[in-house]
């Protein structure tokens, strides 16, 4: 079975919500494996699409990184209208958006950043630098196996300008005072063998956020797609106890 990028809501029973944001060029289906595990722990999890994703390839031609923050803001408000306590979490670009949202709002109850880059490996397709005349990058999904085939659903033709928008988002996060303004509880996860995000990103995010309750999980071998691949099982062994502690502290 291959999933579609219809936004997914997994209803839990502990009265706490979590919004999960996927990575650039993908869709909300990418967060289903982790979302299901968190739902097993009782959380209501909303796997949502970043602005410009999960619809049509042309949407990325007119979507900015500020639009993506606005969409995350809307999704967080939706969950906040139903739950007193809501965490915002994300993978890769989604993690960057979660951090950006937490830097702009003082009502975020906690932020979960997974494989979020402060800088991108120059050899990655996400590093950008495509010629101006190349409007789209073709990315054939053939050959994907396992969870990548089932959940990593992306446009086959990707508007290259989205990589420049990603650079804009990273530039914002790297501004002095942005990450430092985050004071809510923060969980940061980074794989040391991340092939997309430069591996210093996790440590630097951890160093700069001002949260009193912050946690850094560094996986030795989980790759960039940690929340979706087998690395999610190591991730949850650190994330679930942290959430439990935060639930006790925040009340």
Buried (B, 14 or more C-beta within 10 A) or exposed (E): EEBEBEEBBBEBEEEBBBBBBBBBBBBBBBBBBBBBBBBEBEBBBBBBBBBBBBBEBBBBBEBBBBBBBEBBBEBBEBBBEEBEBBBBBBBBBBBBBBBBBBBBBEEBBBBBBBBBBBBBBEEBBBBBEBEEEEBBBEEEEEEBEEBBBBBBBBBEBBBBBBBBBBBEBBEBBEEEEBBEEBBBBBBBBBBEEBEBBBBEBBBBBBEBBEBEBBBBBBBEEBBBBBBBBBBBEBBBEBBBEBBEEBBEEBE
